[in-house]
Amino acid sequence: MRHSVAPRTADADRRQFADDVEYYLSLTPRQLPSRYLYDDLGSALFEAICRLPWYHITRTEQRLLNAHAGDILALAGPPSTIVELGPGSGDKLATLVEGARSRMTVHLVDISAAALDAASRALDGHADVSVVLHQAPYEAGLAEATSERRGEAAWGGRTLTLFLGSNIGNFDPPGAHAFLRNIRAALAPGDAFLIGVDLVKPERELLLAYDDPLGVTAAFNRNLLVRANRELGADFDVDRFGHRAVWNARESRIEMHLVSVRRQRVRVPASRLDMTFETGETIWTESSYKYRPDDVAALLERAEFRTIGAWSAAGFQLTLAEAV
């Protein structure tokens, strides 16, 4: 059984996009929030990135789930409700659901309708699973999911919330703390939280993962300009912006930038912007923070979670925590 919670309207999302573009492109250095990378095309390109031989996160995380799903579910309750924030293709969630072998409700939260559809289809063969789709930002979707759960008279058992794929790396340290605190606030004591985190590794390996030889990550990054042209009436010439990935060792993060290859003028009517980009000027589109194992435990503890299990391989770690 599958049903959806009504998403925000397209007009509201477009207005928010326009307001964010106006604000962030007016900063120094110019920036754009990474969440806007994930329109339908961006989500499809990211799924392609996950299949590249240089991007190990998805495959390693899947192997860890295949090997340890039983342990995770046993330590988590087992749960009667699973909420996944940013489910992607749904393959990792399907691994956990198959291991549960019991009736449960699954809530999928993503701003991309295409991602929600793909993830929900991955669960189609599970007759005992009721799927609820929330086309919304993570915190709003989780609030909807836990609000519904608490409103069900017959509800019982624990909730397991998933935040996989090292998506926590898209937040700077204060933002990661605030995000985890918001997740904790939506959960009840004893609920479980499973997070996937990419660990610090050699610079060359990191750069290949974010600037692949086939140019898929470059297309993913430049699609942000295509989206601005389509939705906001901007006139970015995509061929005049290159893709750059750099490892910032001091901040422990990979940065993705769009680089102007020549002096050019760009207008974004919906955002009331008329800008001149100098040659070499960049738009900072994404940061991907990398952690050490002790950092993960400390981050969760500060957000009022207690680590109850951890599994790692090939520079990636799954950590299971309990809300305290």
C-alpha positions in Angstrom: 0.0 0.0 0.0 1.3 3.4 -0.9 0.1 6.9 -0.4 1.6 10.4 -0.5 1.5 13.4 1.8 0.8 16.5 -0.3 4.0 18.3 -1.4 4.7 22.0 -1.4 3.4 23.6 -4.6 5.7 24.1 -7.6 5.2 27.8 -7.4 6.2 27.9 -3.7 9.4 25.9 -4.5 10.2 28.1 -7.4 9.9 31.2 -5.3 12.1 29.7 -2.6 14.7 28.8 -5.3 14.6 32.3 -6.7 15.0 33.9 -3.2 18.0 31.6 -2.4 19.7 32.3 -5.8 19.3 36.0 -5.1 20.9 35.7 -1.7 23.6 33.2 -2.3 24.9 34.5 -5.6 25.2 37.9 -3.9 27.7 36.5 -1.4 31.5 36.6 -1.7 32.4 34.0 -2.8 29.3 33.3 -4.8 27.5 30.2 -3.7 24.4 28.1 -4.4 22.9 25.6 -1.9 23.7 22.0 -2.8 20.1 20.9 -2.3 19.2 22.5 -5.7 21.5 20.0 -7.4 18.8 17.4 -7.0 16.0 18.1 -9.5 14.8 15.1 -11.5 17.8 15.2 -13.9 20.2 15.9 -11.1 18.9 12.9 -9.1 19.3 10.7 -12.2 22.9 12.0 -12.7 23.7 11.3 -9.1 22.5 7.8 -9.4 24.9 7.4 -12.4 27.7 8.8 -10.2 27.0 6.1 -7.6 27.7 3.5 -10.3 31.1 4.9 -11.3 34.2 2.9 -10.3 35.8 5.9 -8.6 32.8 6.6 -6.3 32.9 3.9 -3.6 30.4 5.3 -1.1 27.2 3.6 -2.4 28.7 0.2 -3.1 30.6 0.1 0.2 27.5 1.1 2.1 25.4 -1.5 0.3 27.9 -4.2 1.2 27.9 -3.2 4.9 24.1 -3.3 4.9 24.1 -6.7 3.2 26.4 -8.1 5.8 25.0 -6.4 8.9 21.2 -5.8 8.3 20.2 -8.4 10.8 22.4 -6.9 13.5 21.2 -3.4 12.7 17.5 -4.4 12.9 18.0 -6.4 16.1 19.8 -3.5 17.9 17.1 -1.1 16.6 14.2 -2.8 18.2 13.3 -4.3 15.7 11.5 -1.3 14.3 7.9 -1.1 13.3 8.5 2.1 11.4 11.4 3.1 9.1 11.9 6.7 7.9 14.5 7.3 5.2 15.7 10.8 4.5 16.9 10.9 0.9 16.2 7.3 -0.2 17.9 7.4 -3.6 17.1 4.3 -5.6 15.7 2.5 -2.6 18.0 -0.4 -2.9 19.6 0.0 0.6 16.2 0.4 2.2 15.0 -2.7 0.5 17.9 -4.6 2.0 16.8 -3.6 5.5 13.1 -4.3 4.8 13.9 -7.8 3.5 15.8 -8.5 6.7 12.9 -7.3 8.9 10.4 -10.0 7.7 7.6 -8.3 9.6 4.8 -5.8 8.9 5.9 -2.2 9.0 5.3 1.3 7.8 8.0 3.0 5.7 8.2 6.8 5.2 10.3 8.1 2.3 11.3 11.8 2.4 12.9 13.6 -0.5 12.3 16.9 -2.4 12.6 15.0 -5.7 9.4 13.3 -7.0 11.5 11.0 -9.3 13.6 9.8 -6.4 10.5 9.0 -4.3 9.0 7.1 -7.2 12.1 5.1 -7.7 12.6 4.3 -4.1 8.9 3.3 -3.6 9.1 1.0 -6.6 12.0 -0.8 -5.0 9.6 -1.9 -2.2 6.8 -3.0 -4.5 7.4 -6.7 -3.8 6.9 -6.4 -0.1 3.2 -6.9 0.7 3.6 -6.3 4.4 5.1 -2.8 3.9 2.9 0.3 3.8 4.8 3.1 2.1 4.2 6.8 2.7 5.8 9.4 0.4 6.7 12.9 1.7 7.9 15.3 -1.0 9.5 17.7 1.3 12.8 18.8 2.8 14.3 16.3 5.3 13.3 18.0 8.6 9.7 18.8 7.4 9.2 15.3 6.0 10.5 13.7 9.2 8.2 15.9 11.3 5.2 14.8 9.1 6.2 11.1 9.5 6.6 11.2 13.3 3.5 13.3 13.7 1.5 10.7 11.7 3.0 7.9 13.8 2.1 9.5 17.1 -1.4 10.0 15.8 -2.1 6.4 15.2 -3.9 4.8 18.1 -2.6 1.4 17.4 1.0 2.5 16.9 3.6 0.6 18.9 7.3 -0.2 18.6 10.3 1.8 17.7 11.2 4.0 14.8 14.4 3.6 12.8 15.4 6.8 10.9 18.0 6.4 8.1 20.3 9.1 6.8 22.7 7.2 4.5 25.0 7.9 1.6 27.2 10.3 3.7 24.7 13.0 3.1 25.6 14.5 6.5 28.8 15.5 4.7 26.8 18.2 2.8 26.5 20.2 6.1 29.2 22.3 7.6 30.0 21.3 11.3 27.5 23.8 12.9 24.9 22.8 10.3 25.5 19.1 10.9 25.0 19.6 14.6 21.8 21.6 14.1 20.4 19.0 11.6 21.1 16.1 14.0 19.5 18.1 16.8 16.4 18.5 14.7 16.3 14.8 14.0 16.6 14.0 17.7 13.8 16.5 18.5 11.4 14.6 16.1 12.2 11.2 17.7 11.1 9.6 20.9 13.7 8.3 23.5 14.8 4.8 22.4 14.1 5.4 18.7 17.1 4.5 16.5 19.1 6.4 14.0 21.4 4.9 11.3 23.8 7.2 9.6 26.3 6.6 6.8 29.5 8.6 6.9 32.4 8.8 4.5 35.8 8.8 6.2 39.0 10.8 5.5 41.1 9.0 2.9 44.0 9.8 0.5 43.5 13.0 -1.5 43.8 11.4 -5.0 41.1 8.9 -4.1 38.8 11.7 -2.9 39.3 13.9 -6.0 38.6 11.0 -8.4 35.3 10.5 -6.7 34.2 14.1 -7.2 35.9 14.8 -10.6 35.6 11.5 -12.5 37.3 11.0 -15.9 33.9 10.5 -17.7 32.7 13.9 -16.6 29.4 12.7 -15.0 30.1 14.7 -11.8 30.8 17.7 -14.0 27.4 17.3 -15.7 25.7 16.9 -12.3 27.3 20.2 -11.1 26.6 22.1 -14.3 23.0 20.9 -14.3 22.4 23.4 -11.5 22.8 26.2 -14.1 20.5 24.4 -16.5 17.9 24.3 -13.7 18.3 28.0 -13.1 17.8 28.7 -16.8 14.7 26.5 -16.9 13.0 27.6 -13.7 14.1 31.1 -13.2 14.6 32.4 -16.7 18.4 32.8 -16.2 20.7 33.0 -19.2 23.7 31.0 -18.0 25.8 29.7 -20.9 26.6 26.3 -19.5 29.6 25.9 -21.9 31.2 28.9 -20.2 31.4 27.3 -16.8 33.7 24.4 -15.9 33.7 22.0 -13.0 36.3 22.0 -10.3 36.8 19.7 -7.2 39.3 20.5 -4.5 40.3 18.9 -1.2 40.4 21.4 1.6 42.5 19.5 4.2 42.2 22.1 6.9 38.4 22.0 6.8 38.4 18.2 6.0 36.1 18.7 3.0 35.8 18.2 -0.7 34.5 21.4 -2.4 32.8 21.5 -5.8 32.8 24.7 -7.8 31.5 26.0 -11.1 34.3 28.1 -12.7 33.7 30.9 -15.2 36.0 30.3 -18.1 35.8 33.9 -19.4 34.4 37.3 -18.4 30.7 37.2 -18.9 27.4 38.8 -17.9 24.5 36.7 -16.5 21.0 37.7 -15.7 18.5 35.8 -13.5 15.2 37.7 -13.9 13.2 35.8 -11.2 15.9 36.6 -8.7 16.4 40.2 -9.8 20.1 39.6 -10.5 22.3 41.1 -13.2 25.9 39.9 -12.6 29.3 40.0 -14.2 31.6 37.0 -13.7 35.3 37.5 -14.1 37.5 34.8 -15.7 38.2 32.2 -13.0 35.5 33.4 -10.7 33.6 30.5 -9.1 30.2 29.5 -7.7 30.7 27.2 -4.7 28.0 24.6 -5.1 28.8 21.8 -2.6 30.9 20.8 0.3 31.3 17.2 1.3 32.9 16.9 4.8 34.8 13.7 5.6 35.1 12.4 9.2 37.2 10.3 11.4 35.4 7.6 13.5 35.9 9.5 16.8 34.4 12.6 15.1 31.2 10.6 14.3 30.7 9.4 17.8 31.2 12.9 19.2 28.8 14.5 16.7 26.1 12.1 17.7 26.7 12.5 21.4 26.4 16.3 21.2 23.0 15.8 19.5 21.8 13.5 22.3 22.3 10.2 20.7 24.1 7.2 22.1 26.1 5.0 19.7 25.0 1.4 20.0 26.7 -0.1 16.9 29.3 0.7 14.2 30.5 -1.1 11.0 33.2 0.1 8.6 34.9 -0.9 5.4 37.0 0.8 2.7 36.9 4.2 4.3 33.2 4.3 5.1 31.3 3.8 8.3 27.7 3.0 9.3 26.8 4.1 12.8 23.7 3.1 14.7 22.6 5.3 17.5 19.8 5.5 20.0 17.9 8.7 21.0 18.5 9.4 24.7 
